[in-house]
Amino acid sequence: MSKTITYSGKNIDLYNLKTDDIDIIDISYGLSNIPRFAGQVPFYSVALHSIEVSKIVPDHLKMSALLHDATEAYIGDIIAPIKHKMYHYLELEDYIMSIIIKKWQINPYDSFIKNADKRCLENEKVKLFYNNSFRNECQENTNKEFLHLYDKYKNIK
């Protein structure tokens, strides 16, 4: 069974998605509750990571950067060393991202976003693993900021 219920109450089929199945409320809420680094650090969400990536790319890529990990709201986050060996997961992730791309006309694969993503990853590692300079984030605040930036970025062309 590939159906799942989302935060907004939608009952969606992950293998037969339509653009109407994808909802920014579900993405924001889901990502703000998913920890980075398999939860091995103080709580730092995928949503906060996405927010940080969106802040360092050119204006026309801000929405793409904000949504570059949006698939994880529906299928979770898996650490990179394992993820790259899970071919079925990667196929599903690509499929879901194709629906997200279609819905918002974004390009999450742009090289600026890839580079910003890597920069943020390295900064997060230092902050979370080595400096102990971060304490658990407030998921509710992150969810609100994510939605605020979504509203702001959707008017940028």
C-alpha positions in Angstrom: 0.0 0.0 0.0 1.5 3.3 -1.0 -1.1 5.6 0.4 -0.3 7.9 3.3 -2.1 10.6 5.2 -0.6 14.0 5.4 -0.7 16.7 8.1 -3.4 18.6 6.2 -5.5 15.4 6.1 -4.9 14.4 2.5 -4.9 10.7 1.7 -2.3 10.5 -1.1 -0.8 7.7 -3.2 3.0 8.3 -3.3 3.3 6.3 -6.6 0.4 8.1 -8.3 0.8 11.8 -7.2 -1.0 14.7 -8.7 0.1 18.3 -8.2 -3.0 18.9 -6.1 -1.7 16.2 -3.6 1.3 18.3 -2.9 0.7 21.0 -0.3 3.1 23.6 1.2 1.5 23.1 4.6 2.4 19.4 4.6 5.9 20.2 3.3 6.6 22.9 5.9 5.2 20.9 8.8 6.9 17.7 7.7 10.3 19.2 7.1 10.2 21.1 10.4 9.8 17.8 12.3 12.5 15.8 10.5 15.9 16.0 12.1 19.2 16.4 10.2 22.0 13.9 10.7 19.7 11.1 11.7 19.0 12.9 15.0 22.6 12.5 16.2 22.9 16.2 17.1 20.8 18.8 18.9 17.5 19.0 17.0 18.1 20.7 13.7 15.4 20.2 11.1 15.5 19.7 7.3 13.2 22.8 7.2 15.8 25.0 8.9 18.5 23.7 6.6 16.3 24.5 3.6 15.6 28.0 5.0 19.4 28.6 5.3 20.1 27.3 1.8 17.4 29.7 0.4 19.0 32.7 2.1 22.3 32.3 0.2 21.2 31.8 -3.4 20.2 34.5 -6.0 16.7 35.8 -5.7 15.3 33.8 -8.7 16.4 30.6 -7.1 15.1 31.2 -3.5 11.9 29.1 -4.0 13.8 26.3 -5.6 16.3 26.3 -2.7 13.5 26.4 -0.1 11.9 23.3 -1.7 15.1 21.4 -2.7 14.5 18.8 0.0 10.6 18.9 -0.1 10.4 15.2 -1.0 11.6 14.4 2.5 8.3 15.7 3.9 6.6 12.7 2.3 9.3 10.0 2.5 11.6 11.1 5.3 15.3 11.9 5.3 18.0 9.2 5.0 21.7 10.0 5.6 23.7 10.3 2.4 26.0 7.3 2.9 23.0 5.0 3.0 20.6 6.9 0.7 22.9 6.6 -2.3 22.6 2.8 -2.1 18.8 2.7 -1.8 17.8 2.7 -5.5 14.1 2.3 -4.9 14.1 5.3 -2.5 16.0 7.4 -5.0 13.5 6.5 -7.8 10.6 7.5 -5.5 12.3 10.7 -4.5 12.9 11.6 -8.1 9.3 10.9 -9.0 8.0 13.0 -6.1 10.4 15.8 -7.0 9.1 15.8 -10.6 5.6 16.5 -9.3 6.9 19.3 -7.0 8.9 20.8 -9.9 5.8 20.7 -12.1 3.6 22.3 -9.4 5.9 25.2 -8.6 8.0 25.4 -11.8 11.3 25.3 -9.8 14.8 24.0 -10.5 16.2 22.4 -7.3 19.1 20.9 -9.3 20.6 24.3 -10.2 24.4 24.4 -9.5 23.9 27.5 -7.2 21.6 25.4 -5.0 23.8 22.4 -5.0 26.8 24.6 -3.9 24.7 26.4 -1.3 23.4 23.0 0.0 27.0 21.8 0.4 28.1 25.0 2.1 25.2 24.8 4.6 26.0 21.1 5.2 29.6 21.9 6.1 28.5 24.9 8.3 25.9 22.6 10.1 28.5 20.0 10.8 30.8 22.5 12.4 28.0 24.1 14.4 26.3 20.9 15.5 29.2 18.4 15.9 32.2 20.4 16.7 31.3 23.8 18.2 28.4 22.7 20.3 27.1 26.2 19.5 23.5 25.2 18.7 20.7 24.2 21.0 17.5 22.5 19.9 15.4 24.6 17.5 11.8 25.3 18.1 10.0 23.4 15.3 6.9 25.6 15.5 9.0 28.7 14.9 10.8 27.0 12.0 7.5 26.0 10.5 6.2 29.6 10.6 9.4 31.0 9.1 9.3 28.4 6.3 5.8 29.4 5.4 6.6 33.1 5.7 9.5 32.7 3.3 7.4 30.6 0.9 4.9 33.5 0.8 7.7 35.9 0.2 9.5 33.9 -2.5 6.4 33.0 -4.5 6.3 36.5 -5.8 9.9 36.6 -7.0 10.5 35.7 -10.6 
